Amino acid sequence: MKNIHIKIVLASLALLFTRFSYTQDNQTDSTTVITEDTNKTTETDPVKQQILDIIKEVNNRSEMVDNIISSGDIAVKVPPKNGQDAIDQSGSIEIHVKKKDDVWFDITGTFGVRGAMAHFNRKNFVFYNSLADEVIMGSTSIINIGTLTKIRCTFDDLLNCFSGTVRISKSKSDSLSMTEEGNQYVLSLKRGTITRKFWVDKNNYSVYKYIYYGKSGSTLLQLEFSDFTSYGESNYAKKIEIRRPKQGEYFAVKLETVNLNQANISFSVEYPNDVKIKKWH
C-alpha cells in the first residue's frame, strides 16, 4: 500500500512540472522584455519627473531586501490544453535570490519527494527534473520560463515573484503617465502595444500589484503581492499570486520563512552524472 501512495505522489508531481513533457514551447510571447534605461536624464515635465521619482524610491526600497533564503508553499492551476489534463497541484518550495541576477528554487512534494531544482540568471538556466531523470539547459527566455515553471513571464517578473518585492524596469522608449486610487499611485508605462501598470503605496512605496495590458486593453499577466512584512524602510510580501486570466492559469507562492542578507548563498543545481541532458535555445 505504501508503494502505491508513493507512486500517486510521484505522478502528481510529474503533472505539476511536466505539463508539456518539457518539450520546448514555441508559442508567441504575450509579454515583453524591457531593456532598461540606466542613463540619467533631466525631465522638464513635472508629472513625469514625479513618476521617475516614485520609480526610483520603489527600486531603492526593493534593493534593501536582498540575499534571500526563504521557504513556503506553491500552488499551480492550469486548465486542460492541447490534449493535456488540467493541473491543480501544490508543493513545498525553497527559494534563493540574489538581486539583480539570480533565482534558485527546489520544489518537493509529499514524503519529501523532489520535483525540480533550478537556477535561472538573466542569460541562462539549469533545470533538473528528478522525476524524469533529466537536466535542461538553455537561455532564460519568456517561453522557456513559461514552459518549465508554468509562469509565462520575464526574468524580472520571476525575480519579483520569488523575492516578494518589485523593481520597476523603465525603458527610454516608455510613455509615462499616472493616476491615483485612494492611497495608491497608479503608474502606467507604455511601450509599443504593451502597457504595464503598477499600484504603489503612497506611504511605503510597496507595489501591491502590477498588470501587463495588451493593445485592446485586455489583461495579459497580473501579479499581486500581499501579507507584507516590514524590513527597515522596506517591505516584502509573503504571498505572491500570478494570473493569466485569458488562459485561466494561476500560480501562487506563500512564504512561511524569510531570511535576508544571507552570506554565501548557493545557486548550485546538483544532479547525477548519468542523467539525460537537453539543451534548448
C-alpha positions as CSV (number, residue, x, y, z in Angstrom):
1,M,0.0,0.0,0.0
2,K,2.9,2.4,0.8
3,N,4.4,1.9,-2.7
4,I,1.0,2.7,-4.2
5,H,0.8,6.0,-2.3
6,I,4.4,7.0,-3.3
7,K,3.6,6.3,-7.0
8,I,0.5,8.5,-6.7
9,V,2.6,11.3,-5.3
10,L,5.2,10.9,-8.0
11,A,2.5,11.1,-10.6
12,S,1.1,14.2,-9.1
13,L,4.4,15.9,-9.0
14,A,5.0,14.9,-12.6
15,L,1.8,16.6,-13.6
16,L,2.8,19.7,-11.7
17,F,6.1,20.2,-13.5
18,T,5.7,18.3,-16.8
19,R,2.5,19.6,-18.4
20,F,4.3,20.0,-21.7
21,S,6.6,17.0,-21.0
22,Y,9.5,19.5,-21.1
23,T,9.2,19.9,-24.8
24,Q,10.2,23.5,-25.6
25,D,7.1,25.6,-26.2
26,N,7.2,27.7,-29.4
27,Q,4.2,29.9,-28.7
28,T,4.5,33.7,-29.2
29,D,5.4,35.7,-26.1
30,S,2.4,37.7,-24.7
31,T,4.7,39.9,-22.5
32,T,7.8,41.8,-23.4
33,V,11.4,42.1,-22.1
34,I,12.1,45.6,-21.0
35,T,15.6,46.9,-22.0
36,E,16.2,49.2,-19.1
37,D,17.4,52.8,-19.5
38,T,20.2,53.4,-16.9
39,N,21.1,56.9,-18.2
40,K,20.3,59.8,-16.0
41,T,18.2,62.5,-17.8
42,T,16.6,65.8,-16.9
43,E,12.8,65.7,-17.1
44,T,11.1,69.0,-17.8
45,D,7.5,67.7,-17.3
46,P,6.8,67.8,-13.5
47,V,4.3,64.9,-13.7
48,K,6.8,62.7,-15.5
49,Q,9.5,63.8,-13.0
50,Q,7.3,62.7,-10.2
51,I,6.8,59.3,-11.8
52,L,10.5,58.9,-12.2
53,D,11.0,59.9,-8.5
54,I,8.4,57.3,-7.4
55,I,10.0,54.6,-9.6
56,K,13.4,55.4,-8.0
57,E,12.0,55.2,-4.5
58,V,10.3,51.9,-5.3
59,N,13.5,50.4,-6.6
60,N,15.7,51.8,-3.8
61,R,13.5,50.2,-1.2
62,S,13.3,46.9,-3.2
63,E,17.1,46.7,-3.2
64,M,17.1,46.7,0.6
65,V,15.6,43.2,0.5
66,D,18.3,41.0,-0.9
67,N,20.4,37.8,-0.5
68,I,17.2,35.9,0.4
69,I,16.7,32.3,1.6
70,S,13.0,31.6,2.0
71,S,10.7,28.6,2.1
72,G,7.0,28.0,1.8
73,D,4.3,26.5,-0.4
74,I,3.4,26.8,-4.1
75,A,0.2,26.1,-6.0
76,V,-0.4,25.8,-9.7
77,K,-3.7,25.7,-11.6
78,V,-3.8,25.2,-15.4
79,P,-6.8,24.2,-17.4
80,P,-6.8,21.4,-20.0
81,K,-4.8,22.4,-23.1
82,N,-3.8,20.6,-26.3
83,G,-5.0,17.2,-25.1
84,Q,-3.2,17.6,-21.8
85,D,-5.0,17.1,-18.5
86,A,-5.7,20.0,-16.2
87,I,-3.3,20.8,-13.3
88,D,-4.4,21.6,-9.8
89,Q,-1.4,20.8,-7.6
90,S,0.6,22.1,-4.7
91,G,4.0,21.5,-3.2
92,S,6.8,23.0,-1.0
93,I,9.5,25.3,-2.2
94,E,12.8,26.6,-1.0
95,I,14.0,29.8,-2.7
96,H,17.4,31.6,-3.0
97,V,17.5,35.1,-4.5
98,K,20.4,37.5,-5.2
99,K,19.4,40.7,-7.0
100,K,19.5,41.5,-9.8
101,D,20.7,38.3,-11.4
102,D,20.0,35.0,-9.6
103,V,16.9,32.9,-8.8
104,W,17.2,29.3,-7.5
105,F,14.5,27.0,-6.2
106,D,14.0,23.5,-5.0
107,I,10.5,22.1,-5.2
108,T,9.3,19.0,-3.3
109,G,6.0,17.2,-2.6
110,T,4.6,14.9,0.0
111,F,7.1,12.5,1.7
112,G,9.9,14.9,0.6
113,V,9.9,13.7,-3.0
114,R,11.8,16.2,-5.1
115,G,10.1,17.5,-8.2
116,A,12.5,20.0,-9.6
117,M,15.6,22.1,-8.8
118,A,16.6,25.0,-10.9
119,H,18.8,28.1,-11.3
120,F,17.9,31.0,-13.5
121,N,20.0,34.0,-14.2
122,R,19.4,36.7,-16.8
123,K,21.1,34.8,-19.6
124,N,20.8,31.1,-18.9
125,F,19.2,28.4,-16.8
126,V,19.8,24.9,-15.5
127,F,16.6,22.9,-14.6
128,Y,16.9,19.4,-13.1
129,N,13.7,17.3,-13.3
130,S,14.5,14.4,-10.9
131,L,11.2,12.6,-11.8
132,A,12.2,12.3,-15.5
133,D,15.9,12.0,-14.6
134,E,16.8,14.8,-17.0
135,V,18.6,18.2,-16.9
136,I,17.5,21.0,-19.3
137,M,19.8,23.9,-20.1
138,G,19.2,26.9,-22.2
139,S,18.6,30.7,-22.5
140,T,16.4,32.5,-20.0
141,S,13.6,33.5,-22.4
142,I,9.9,34.1,-21.6
143,I,9.0,31.0,-23.5
144,N,11.5,28.8,-21.6
145,I,10.5,30.2,-18.2
146,G,6.8,29.6,-19.0
147,T,7.3,26.1,-20.3
148,L,9.3,25.0,-17.2
149,T,7.6,26.9,-14.3
150,K,4.1,27.4,-15.8
151,I,4.7,31.2,-15.4
152,R,5.0,32.8,-18.8
153,C,6.8,35.9,-17.7
154,T,10.1,37.8,-17.9
155,F,13.1,37.1,-15.7
156,D,12.4,40.3,-13.8
157,D,8.8,39.1,-13.1
158,L,10.3,35.8,-11.8
159,L,12.7,37.7,-9.6
160,N,9.9,39.9,-8.3
161,C,7.7,36.9,-7.6
162,F,10.3,34.9,-5.7
163,S,11.7,37.9,-3.7
164,G,8.3,39.3,-2.7
165,T,9.4,42.8,-3.8
166,V,9.1,44.7,-7.1
167,R,11.7,46.5,-9.1
168,I,10.2,48.7,-11.9
169,S,12.3,48.5,-15.1
170,K,11.9,51.6,-17.3
171,S,13.0,51.9,-20.9
172,K,13.8,55.2,-22.5
173,S,11.0,54.5,-25.1
174,D,8.3,54.1,-22.4
175,S,5.5,56.6,-22.4
176,L,4.8,57.6,-18.8
177,S,1.5,58.6,-17.1
178,M,0.0,58.4,-13.6
179,T,-3.3,58.5,-11.8
180,E,-4.2,58.0,-8.2
181,E,-6.6,55.5,-6.5
182,G,-7.1,56.2,-2.8
183,N,-3.8,55.7,-1.1
184,Q,-2.0,54.4,-4.2
185,Y,-0.3,55.8,-7.2
186,V,-1.1,54.0,-10.4
187,L,1.9,54.3,-12.7
188,S,1.5,53.5,-16.4
189,L,4.5,52.6,-18.6
190,K,3.5,52.1,-22.3
191,R,5.9,50.6,-24.8
192,G,4.6,49.6,-28.2
193,T,1.4,47.7,-27.8
194,I,2.1,46.7,-24.2
195,T,1.2,48.8,-21.1
196,R,2.4,48.0,-17.6
197,K,0.5,49.4,-14.7
198,F,1.9,49.4,-11.1
199,W,-0.2,50.1,-8.0
200,V,2.2,51.8,-5.5
201,D,1.5,52.6,-1.8
202,K,1.9,56.3,-1.3
203,N,3.4,55.9,2.2
204,N,5.9,53.0,2.0
205,Y,6.2,52.6,-1.8
206,S,5.4,48.9,-1.8
207,V,3.9,47.6,-5.0
208,Y,0.6,45.8,-4.3
209,K,0.1,44.6,-7.9
210,Y,1.1,45.2,-11.5
211,I,-0.5,44.2,-14.7
212,Y,0.5,43.8,-18.3
213,Y,-2.2,45.0,-20.7
214,G,-2.4,44.3,-24.5
215,K,-3.3,46.6,-27.3
216,S,-7.0,46.1,-26.8
217,G,-6.7,46.7,-23.0
218,S,-7.1,43.0,-22.1
219,T,-5.1,41.7,-19.2
220,L,-2.2,39.6,-20.3
221,L,-0.4,39.0,-17.0
222,Q,-1.3,40.0,-13.4
223,L,1.0,39.8,-10.3
224,E,-0.4,40.5,-6.8
225,F,1.5,41.0,-3.6
226,S,0.1,40.7,-0.1
227,D,0.8,39.7,3.5
228,F,3.6,42.3,3.8
229,T,6.4,42.3,6.5
230,S,8.4,45.4,7.2
231,Y,12.2,45.3,7.0
232,G,13.8,48.7,7.8
233,E,12.4,51.2,5.4
234,S,11.3,48.5,3.0
235,N,8.6,45.8,2.9
236,Y,8.4,42.4,1.3
237,A,5.3,40.3,0.5
238,K,4.9,36.7,1.8
239,K,2.1,35.9,-0.6
240,I,2.5,36.4,-4.3
241,E,-0.1,35.4,-6.9
242,I,0.3,35.4,-10.7
243,R,-2.6,35.1,-13.1
244,R,-3.1,34.9,-16.9
245,P,-6.9,35.4,-17.0
246,K,-7.4,34.6,-20.6
247,Q,-5.7,31.3,-20.3
248,G,-7.2,30.5,-16.9
249,E,-3.7,30.0,-15.4
250,Y,-2.8,30.6,-11.8
251,F,0.4,30.4,-9.8
252,A,0.9,31.3,-6.1
253,V,3.8,31.3,-3.6
254,K,3.1,31.6,0.1
255,L,6.3,32.1,2.1
256,E,6.5,30.8,5.7
257,T,10.1,31.7,6.5
258,V,12.2,34.5,5.0
259,N,15.8,35.1,5.9
260,L,17.5,38.2,4.5
261,N,21.1,39.3,3.9
262,Q,22.4,35.8,4.0
263,A,26.1,35.1,3.2
264,N,27.4,32.6,0.8
265,I,24.1,31.7,-0.8
266,S,24.3,28.6,-3.0
267,F,22.8,28.6,-6.5
268,S,24.2,25.1,-7.4
269,V,21.9,22.6,-9.1
270,E,23.0,19.1,-8.1
271,Y,22.2,16.1,-10.3
272,P,23.7,12.7,-11.0
273,N,26.4,12.3,-13.7
274,D,24.3,9.8,-15.7
275,V,21.1,12.0,-16.3
276,K,19.9,12.9,-19.7
277,I,21.0,16.4,-20.8
278,K,18.7,18.5,-23.0
279,K,19.8,21.9,-24.5
280,W,17.2,24.5,-25.5
281,H,17.9,27.7,-27.5
